[in-house]
């Protein structure tokens, strides 16, 4: 994948911490910043997905959800009872 150069501004203390950490990790500083941005983007996308799922599933469970939950609880109770010492 092609790389793009960019300039960013940040507090000097943050830059120094990032620089020290990149050295400890033995990776180039540019790679450190790229990995940090990749992780941030991934986390943001995950939050967006979670928000959408929460929106879809808000409110009380419907009859199908209730039946599934009850069946799950019965199965869990059986498994727990069977695996007791």
C-alpha positions, 0 to 999 in steps of 0.5 A, a space after each residue: 500500500 502506498 504511503 502518504 506523508 503528513 505533518 501534525 501538531 501536538 503538545 511537545 510532551 506527547 511527542 516526547 512520550 511517543 518518541 521514547 515509546 517508539 524507541 523502546 518498541 524498536 520501531 520507526 517513529 513514523 510507524 509508531 504514529 501509523 499504528 496509533 492512528 490505525 488502532 484509533 480508527 479501528 476502535 472508532 469503527 467498533 464503537 460505531 458498530 456497537 452504537 448501531 447494534 444498541 440502537 437496533 436492540 434497544 427496548 424490551 425483547 420480543 417473543 422470539 428473543 424471550 424464547 431464545 433467552 429461556 432456552 439458553 438459560 435452561 441449557 446453561 443450567 443443565 451444563 452447570 449441573 452436569 459439570 458439578 463435582 
